[in-house]
Amino acid sequence: MKMRNLALSASAATIIASSVSIASAEDVEVLHWWTAGGEAAALNVLKEDLASQNVGWKDMPIAGGGGNDAMTVLRARVTGGNAPTAAQMLGFDIKDWAGTTGNLGNLDSVAEKEGWSDVVPAALQEFSKHDGHWIAAPVNVHSTNWVWINKEALDAAGGKEPETWEELIAVLDAMKENGITPLAHGGQAWQDATIFDAVVLGISPELYKAAFIDLDGEALGGEQMVEAFDRMAKLRTYVDDNFSGRDWNLASAMVIEGKAGMQMMGDWAKGEFLKADQVPGEDFVCIRFPGTQGKVTFNSDQFVMFDQGGASEAQLAMASAVMSPAFQSAFNVVKGSVPARTDVPDTDFDDCGKKGMADFAEANASGGLYGSMAHGHANPAGVKNAIYDVVTAHFNGEYDSQTAAEELVAAVEGAK
C-alpha cells in the first residue's frame, strides 16, 4: 500500500476523542504558509478534525516556504487591529511576538488539563511558553539536515548512500557524469541557509553551536567557517543554471521525476514524495547529511492564538486538536515531520518517519539537538537574516570563502 494512501485513510472524525467540545459553530481564521501539495494535504487533516467538532476553518495561506512573507502579512493584520484567530509561527518569531506585542492568547487551561508539559520536549517548550505560560501549541518537529535521493539515480551512481563529505562528492560527480542535475536546489535565501546549516554541522557540532547559537566571533570567522563556505562553493557547481528563485517543492519534483539526483532539504520534502506516490526505499532514499549522523538541527511549527479577550472555545479546541496524540500521528505521517509529543508511537510512520523519530530521540538524549539557524530556532530574526545575506551572496559568487567568513562576523555583530 502506498504510504500516502495509508496516511490519509485516518478519518479526522475519529482522531480526537478528548478535545474541547463546542456547543455552537465557531470559526478559526488561520494564517499559515503550508501551500505546497504535501503541506496542504497534511493541513487538511486538521481542517477535517475541527469540522467534526463544528469548528469552521477560514483559510489564510501566504505562499513562501520560509514564512517570512507570512510574518509580514501578519504584522500588517495585527497593526491594523484585525488579528487572525491563529497563526503558524516558528521559534524566535514566537518569542518576539510574545515579548513585544503581548497579545498572544494564554493556553494554560487546556495545556494543564492535558499534561502538555509531561510530553513536549524541553527544547520545544522553550518556544511554546512565555513567562511560564503556554502561548503556542507545537504541531510537529522538523529536522533540517536531510538529503533526499532518487533511488534510480543513486543506483546508477554506484548505489552506496554517502556517509562522509568525500563520499557525497563522489556520488554527485557520478550523477553529473550520468547526465542529470546532481543537486536540485531553489535559489532562495532560506534554502541556501538550510544547506549551510547542514554543511556547518557536518564539519563540527561544536562549530555549529559556537557560531550559530553562541554567536562567537572566532567561530564565525575562523578556518572551519572558511571551509564551510568552500564546501558551499563546491555544492554550487552541482546546481543547474535555472535555480534562482525556484520554490523548494519544485526542486523536490526534479528529484521525484529523475531530472535531478538529490535535494538537501528539511523533512517536509518527504510530503512531496509521498504525494507523488513515491515509496521510501523503493523510489527515493532519505539520509542524514553526511557527517551529521546522530545530530539533528530542528524547527517546530507551532500555532499561536491571538488574544480575543480570553481564549475562545474554538481556539482552545484547535489547540487541543493540534496536541492530540492521534492527530500528531496522522498529521506528521502526511507532513514528513515527527510528532511534538514524546508519547506518540511510530506504528503508522514509513521508514523515513521511523528514522526521523529515532534520530530525534537519540539527539535529544545525547545533547545532539540544535535549533536550526536557517529556520529561526538558533537566534532572533535580525541575526538570522544577516546570516542569510552573507550565505546567499557567497553562494551567488559575490564573495570568496575567506571574505564571506569575514563578512559573516561583521553581519552578525551588526545585527546583535
VEXDREN-2710 file (C-alpha; in Angstrom, 1 decimal):
% VEXDREN-2710
k/r/px/py/pz
1/MET/0.0/0.0/0.0
2/LYS/1.3/3.4/-0.9
3/MET/2.2/5.4/2.3
4/ARG/0.2/8.5/1.3
5/ASN/-3.0/6.5/1.0
6/LEU/-2.3/4.9/4.3
7/ALA/-1.7/8.2/6.0
8/LEU/-4.8/9.9/4.5
9/SER/-7.1/7.0/5.4
10/ALA/-7.4/8.1/9.0
11/SER/-10.8/9.7/9.4
12/ALA/-10.4/13.1/11.1
13/ALA/-13.8/12.5/12.8
14/THR/-12.1/9.8/14.9
15/ILE/-8.8/11.5/15.6
16/ILE/-9.7/13.5/18.7
17/ALA/-11.7/11.9/21.5
18/SER/-10.6/14.2/24.2
19/SER/-10.8/17.6/22.5
20/VAL/-12.7/20.5/24.0
21/SER/-16.3/20.3/22.9
22/ILE/-18.0/23.1/21.0
23/ALA/-21.6/24.0/21.8
24/SER/-22.2/26.1/18.8
25/ALA/-20.5/26.7/15.4
26/GLU/-17.4/28.9/15.6
27/ASP/-14.7/29.7/13.1
28/VAL/-11.0/29.9/13.3
29/GLU/-9.2/32.1/10.7
30/VAL/-5.7/30.6/10.4
31/LEU/-2.7/32.3/8.8
32/HIS/-0.1/29.8/7.5
33/TRP/2.3/29.1/4.7
34/TRP/1.6/25.5/4.0
35/THR/0.7/25.8/0.4
36/ALA/2.7/23.1/-1.3
37/GLY/0.9/19.9/-2.2
38/GLY/2.2/17.7/0.7
39/GLU/1.8/20.5/3.2
40/ALA/-1.8/21.2/2.1
41/ALA/-2.7/17.5/2.4
42/ALA/-1.3/17.5/5.9
43/LEU/-3.2/20.6/6.9
44/ASN/-6.4/19.1/5.6
45/VAL/-6.2/16.6/8.4
46/LEU/-6.5/19.4/10.9
47/LYS/-9.3/21.2/9.0
48/GLU/-11.3/18.0/8.8
49/ASP/-10.8/17.3/12.5
50/LEU/-12.1/20.7/13.5
51/ALA/-15.0/20.4/11.2
52/SER/-16.0/17.2/13.0
53/GLN/-16.2/19.4/16.1
54/ASN/-18.3/22.0/14.4
55/VAL/-15.4/24.5/14.1
56/GLY/-15.2/26.2/10.8
57/TRP/-11.9/27.0/9.1
58/LYS/-11.2/30.2/7.3
59/ASP/-8.0/29.7/5.4
60/MET/-5.4/32.4/5.0
61/PRO/-2.5/30.9/3.1
62/ILE/0.6/33.0/2.4
63/ALA/2.9/31.3/0.0
64/GLY/6.6/31.2/0.8
65/GLY/8.3/28.2/2.4
66/GLY/10.3/30.1/5.0
67/GLY/7.4/32.0/6.4
68/ASN/9.0/35.5/6.0
69/ASP/6.1/36.7/3.8
70/ALA/3.6/35.3/6.2
71/MET/5.1/37.2/9.1
72/THR/5.0/40.5/7.1
73/VAL/1.3/40.0/6.4
74/LEU/0.6/39.1/10.0
75/ARG/2.3/42.2/11.3
76/ALA/0.1/44.3/9.0
77/ARG/-3.0/42.5/10.1
78/VAL/-2.2/42.9/13.8
79/THR/-1.1/46.5/13.4
80/GLY/-4.4/47.2/11.7
81/GLY/-6.4/45.7/14.6
82/ASN/-7.5/42.7/12.6
83/ALA/-5.5/39.8/14.0
84/PRO/-6.4/36.3/12.8
85/THR/-7.6/33.7/15.2
86/ALA/-4.5/31.7/14.9
87/ALA/-1.2/31.8/13.1
88/GLN/1.6/29.4/12.3
89/MET/4.9/30.6/13.8
90/LEU/8.5/29.4/14.2
91/GLY/11.0/29.6/17.0
92/PHE/12.2/33.1/17.8
93/ASP/9.3/34.7/15.9
94/ILE/7.1/33.3/18.8
95/LYS/9.4/34.8/21.3
96/ASP/9.5/38.1/19.6
97/TRP/5.7/38.3/19.3
98/ALA/5.2/37.3/23.0
99/GLY/7.8/39.8/24.2
100/THR/6.8/42.8/22.1
101/THR/3.1/42.7/21.5
102/GLY/1.7/40.8/24.5
103/ASN/-1.5/39.9/22.6
104/LEU/-0.9/36.1/22.3
105/GLY/-3.6/34.0/23.9
106/ASN/-3.0/32.0/27.1
107/LEU/-3.4/28.3/26.6
108/ASP/-2.7/27.2/30.1
109/SER/-6.2/25.8/30.8
110/VAL/-6.0/23.2/28.0
111/ALA/-2.3/22.6/28.5
112/GLU/-2.6/21.8/32.2
113/LYS/-5.7/19.7/31.7
114/GLU/-4.0/17.6/29.0
115/GLY/-0.5/17.5/30.6
116/TRP/1.5/19.0/27.8
117/SER/4.5/19.7/30.0
118/ASP/5.0/16.0/30.5
119/VAL/5.1/15.1/26.9
120/VAL/6.6/18.0/25.0
121/PRO/10.5/18.1/25.0
122/ALA/12.1/20.9/26.8
123/ALA/13.7/22.2/23.6
124/LEU/10.3/22.8/22.2
125/GLN/8.8/24.2/25.4
126/GLU/11.5/26.9/25.1
127/PHE/9.4/28.4/22.3
128/SER/5.9/27.3/23.4
129/LYS/6.0/29.1/26.7
130/HIS/6.5/32.8/27.7
131/ASP/6.9/33.7/31.4
132/GLY/5.9/30.2/32.3
133/HIS/2.6/30.3/30.4
134/TRP/1.7/28.2/27.3
135/ILE/1.2/30.5/24.4
136/ALA/1.7/28.1/21.5
137/ALA/0.7/24.5/20.5
138/PRO/3.5/22.7/18.7
139/VAL/2.3/20.7/15.7
140/ASN/5.5/18.9/14.9
141/VAL/9.2/18.7/14.9
142/HIS/11.0/19.1/11.6
143/SER/14.6/18.3/11.2
144/THR/16.5/20.1/8.5
145/ASN/19.7/18.1/7.9
146/TRP/18.3/15.6/5.4
147/VAL/19.2/14.6/1.9
148/TRP/16.5/13.1/-0.4
149/ILE/17.9/11.0/-3.2
150/ASN/16.3/9.5/-6.3
151/LYS/16.8/5.7/-5.9
152/GLU/17.4/5.0/-9.5
153/ALA/19.9/7.9/-9.8
154/LEU/21.7/6.6/-6.7
155/ASP/21.9/3.1/-8.1
156/ALA/23.3/4.4/-11.4
157/ALA/25.9/6.3/-9.3
158/GLY/27.1/3.2/-7.5
159/GLY/24.3/2.6/-5.1
160/LYS/26.1/3.5/-1.8
161/GLU/24.5/6.0/0.4
162/PRO/27.2/8.6/1.2
163/GLU/28.2/8.9/4.8
164/THR/31.1/11.4/4.5
165/TRP/31.7/14.6/2.6
166/GLU/34.1/12.8/0.3
167/GLU/31.6/10.1/-0.5
168/LEU/28.9/12.7/-1.1
169/ILE/31.1/14.5/-3.7
170/ALA/31.8/11.2/-5.4
171/VAL/28.1/10.5/-5.7
172/LEU/27.4/14.0/-7.1
173/ASP/30.3/13.6/-9.6
174/ALA/28.9/10.3/-10.8
175/MET/25.4/11.8/-11.2
176/LYS/26.9/14.7/-13.2
177/GLU/28.6/12.1/-15.5
178/ASN/25.3/10.3/-15.9
179/GLY/23.8/13.4/-17.4
180/ILE/21.4/14.6/-14.8
181/THR/21.4/17.6/-12.5
182/PRO/23.2/16.3/-9.4
183/LEU/21.7/18.7/-6.9
184/ALA/18.2/20.1/-7.1
185/HIS/18.0/23.5/-5.3
186/GLY/16.0/26.6/-5.2
187/GLY/17.9/29.9/-5.1
188/GLN/16.1/31.5/-2.2
189/ALA/17.9/32.7/0.9
190/TRP/16.3/30.3/3.3
191/GLN/17.0/27.4/1.1
192/ASP/20.7/28.4/0.8
193/ALA/20.8/28.7/4.6
194/THR/19.2/25.3/5.0
195/ILE/22.1/23.7/3.2
196/PHE/24.6/25.9/5.1
197/ASP/23.0/24.6/8.4
198/ALA/23.9/21.0/7.4
199/VAL/27.3/21.9/6.0
200/VAL/28.4/23.6/9.2
201/LEU/27.0/20.8/11.4
202/GLY/28.8/18.3/9.2
203/ILE/32.1/19.9/9.8
204/SER/31.7/20.1/13.6
205/PRO/28.7/20.3/16.0
206/GLU/30.9/22.4/18.3
207/LEU/31.4/24.8/15.4
208/TYR/27.6/24.9/14.8
209/LYS/26.9/25.7/18.5
210/ALA/29.7/28.3/18.8
211/ALA/28.8/30.1/15.6
212/PHE/25.1/29.9/15.3
213/ILE/23.8/29.6/18.8
214/ASP/26.5/31.4/20.9
215/LEU/27.4/33.8/18.0
216/ASP/31.1/33.5/18.8
217/GLY/33.1/35.8/16.6
218/GLU/36.1/33.5/16.4
219/ALA/33.9/30.6/15.2
220/LEU/32.0/32.7/12.7
221/GLY/35.2/33.9/11.1
222/GLY/37.6/31.1/11.7
223/GLU/39.2/28.5/9.4
224/GLN/36.4/26.0/9.9
225/MET/33.9/28.5/8.7
226/VAL/36.0/29.3/5.7
227/GLU/36.0/25.5/5.0
228/ALA/32.2/25.5/5.3
229/PHE/32.0/28.3/2.7
230/ASP/34.4/26.3/0.5
231/ARG/32.0/23.3/0.7
232/MET/29.1/25.5/-0.3
233/ALA/31.0/26.8/-3.3
234/LYS/31.6/23.1/-4.3
235/LEU/27.9/22.3/-4.0
236/ARG/27.1/25.3/-6.1
237/THR/28.9/23.5/-9.0
238/TYR/26.3/20.7/-9.0
239/VAL/23.2/23.0/-9.3
240/ASP/21.6/23.8/-12.6
241/ASP/21.7/27.3/-14.1
242/ASN/18.0/27.9/-13.6
243/PHE/17.9/27.5/-9.8
244/SER/17.4/31.2/-9.0
245/GLY/14.0/31.8/-7.3
246/ARG/12.9/28.2/-7.6
247/ASP/10.5/27.1/-4.9
248/TRP/11.6/24.2/-2.8
249/ASN/8.8/21.9/-3.8
250/LEU/9.7/22.4/-7.5
251/ALA/13.3/21.2/-6.6
252/SER/11.7/18.2/-4.9
253/ALA/9.8/17.5/-8.1
254/MET/13.1/17.4/-10.1
255/VAL/14.3/14.6/-7.9
256/ILE/10.9/12.8/-8.0
257/GLU/10.9/12.9/-11.8
258/GLY/14.5/11.8/-12.1
259/LYS/15.7/15.1/-13.6
260/ALA/18.0/15.6/-10.6
261/GLY/19.8/13.2/-8.3
262/MET/19.2/14.7/-4.8
263/GLN/17.9/17.6/-2.8
264/MET/19.2/18.9/0.6
265/MET/16.1/19.9/2.4
266/GLY/14.2/19.5/5.6
267/ASP/11.8/16.6/6.1
268/TRP/8.8/18.5/4.8
269/ALA/10.2/17.5/1.4
270/LYS/9.1/13.9/2.1
271/GLY/5.4/15.1/1.9
272/GLU/6.0/15.9/-1.8
273/PHE/7.4/12.4/-2.5
274/LEU/4.5/10.7/-0.7
275/LYS/2.0/12.9/-2.6
276/ALA/3.6/11.6/-5.8
277/ASP/3.0/8.0/-4.6
278/GLN/6.7/7.5/-4.1
279/VAL/7.8/4.8/-1.6
280/PRO/10.8/5.2/0.7
281/GLY/13.5/2.7/-0.1
282/GLU/12.0/1.9/-3.5
283/ASP/11.6/5.2/-5.2
284/PHE/13.7/7.5/-3.0
285/VAL/16.2/7.3/-0.2
286/CYS/16.4/9.5/2.9
287/ILE/19.7/10.0/4.7
288/ARG/21.2/12.5/7.2
289/PHE/23.5/15.0/5.6
290/PRO/26.9/13.2/5.6
291/GLY/28.8/13.9/8.8
292/THR/25.7/14.7/10.8
293/GLN/24.5/11.3/11.8
294/GLY/23.4/11.3/15.4
295/LYS/22.9/15.1/15.3
296/VAL/19.7/17.0/14.5
297/THR/19.0/20.6/13.6
298/PHE/15.3/21.2/14.2
299/ASN/12.5/23.6/13.8
300/SER/9.0/23.2/15.1
301/ASP/5.8/24.6/13.5
302/GLN/3.6/25.9/16.2
303/PHE/0.2/27.6/16.3
304/VAL/-0.3/30.7/18.4
305/MET/-3.7/32.1/19.2
306/PHE/-4.3/35.8/19.3
307/ASP/-6.0/37.1/22.4
308/GLN/-9.7/37.8/21.8
309/GLY/-10.5/38.9/25.4
310/GLY/-9.6/35.4/26.6
311/ALA/-9.1/32.3/24.5
312/SER/-12.3/31.3/22.7
313/GLU/-13.8/27.9/22.7
314/ALA/-12.8/27.5/19.1
315/GLN/-9.2/28.5/19.9
316/LEU/-9.0/26.0/22.8
317/ALA/-10.5/23.3/20.6
318/MET/-7.9/24.0/17.9
319/ALA/-5.1/23.9/20.5
320/SER/-6.4/20.6/21.9
321/ALA/-6.8/19.1/18.4
322/VAL/-3.2/20.0/17.5
323/MET/-1.9/18.3/20.6
324/SER/-3.9/15.1/20.4
325/PRO/-1.6/12.1/20.1
326/ALA/-3.7/10.6/17.3
327/PHE/-3.7/13.9/15.4
328/GLN/0.0/14.3/15.9
329/SER/0.5/10.9/14.3
330/ALA/-2.0/11.4/11.4
331/PHE/-0.7/14.8/10.6
332/ASN/3.0/14.1/10.7
333/VAL/2.7/10.9/8.8
334/VAL/1.5/13.1/5.9
335/LYS/3.7/16.1/6.6
336/GLY/7.0/14.3/6.7
337/SER/7.9/15.6/10.2
338/VAL/7.7/13.8/13.6
339/PRO/5.4/14.4/16.5
340/ALA/6.0/17.2/19.0
341/ARG/4.9/14.7/21.7
342/THR/7.3/12.0/23.0
343/ASP/4.5/9.5/23.7
344/VAL/3.3/9.0/20.1
345/PRO/4.1/5.6/18.7
346/ASP/5.9/5.2/15.3
347/THR/3.5/2.5/14.2
348/ASP/1.9/4.4/11.2
349/PHE/5.1/6.0/10.0
350/ASP/7.1/4.9/7.0
351/ASP/10.8/4.0/7.2
352/CYS/11.9/7.6/6.9
353/GLY/9.5/8.7/9.6
354/LYS/10.7/5.9/11.9
355/LYS/14.2/7.0/11.3
356/GLY/13.3/10.6/12.0
357/MET/11.7/9.8/15.3
358/ALA/14.6/7.6/16.4
359/ASP/17.1/10.2/15.3
360/PHE/15.3/12.9/17.2
361/ALA/15.1/10.8/20.4
362/GLU/18.8/9.9/20.2
363/ALA/19.8/13.5/19.6
364/ASN/17.6/14.8/22.4
365/ALA/19.1/12.2/24.8
366/SER/22.7/12.8/23.8
367/GLY/22.8/16.6/23.6
368/GLY/22.9/16.5/19.8
369/LEU/19.8/18.5/19.3
370/TYR/20.4/22.0/17.9
371/GLY/17.9/24.7/16.9
372/SER/18.1/25.4/13.2
373/MET/19.7/28.7/12.3
374/ALA/18.1/28.7/8.9
375/HIS/14.6/28.2/10.4
376/GLY/14.6/30.7/13.3
377/HIS/15.4/28.4/16.2
378/ALA/19.0/29.4/16.9
379/ASN/18.8/33.2/17.1
380/PRO/16.4/36.1/16.5
381/ALA/15.2/37.1/13.1
382/GLY/17.6/40.0/12.8
383/VAL/20.7/37.8/13.2
384/LYS/19.2/35.0/11.1
385/ASN/18.6/37.5/8.2
386/ALA/22.1/38.9/8.5
387/ILE/23.5/35.4/8.1
388/TYR/21.1/34.8/5.2
389/ASP/22.5/37.8/3.3
390/VAL/26.1/36.6/3.6
391/VAL/25.4/33.0/2.7
392/THR/23.3/33.9/-0.3
393/ALA/25.8/36.4/-1.5
394/HIS/28.6/33.9/-1.3
395/PHE/26.5/31.2/-3.0
396/ASN/25.9/33.5/-5.9
397/GLY/29.6/34.3/-6.3
398/GLU/29.7/37.8/-4.7
399/TYR/32.3/36.7/-2.1
400/ASP/35.1/34.2/-2.0
401/SER/35.1/32.0/1.1
402/GLN/37.6/34.0/3.2
403/THR/35.7/37.2/2.5
404/ALA/32.4/35.5/3.3
405/ALA/33.7/34.4/6.7
406/GLU/34.9/38.0/7.5
407/GLU/31.5/39.4/6.3
408/LEU/29.7/36.9/8.5
409/VAL/31.4/38.2/11.6
410/ALA/30.6/41.8/10.7
411/ALA/27.0/41.0/9.8
412/VAL/26.2/39.1/13.0
413/GLU/27.9/41.8/15.1
414/GLY/25.8/44.5/13.4
415/ALA/22.6/42.5/14.0
416/LYS/23.0/41.7/17.6
END
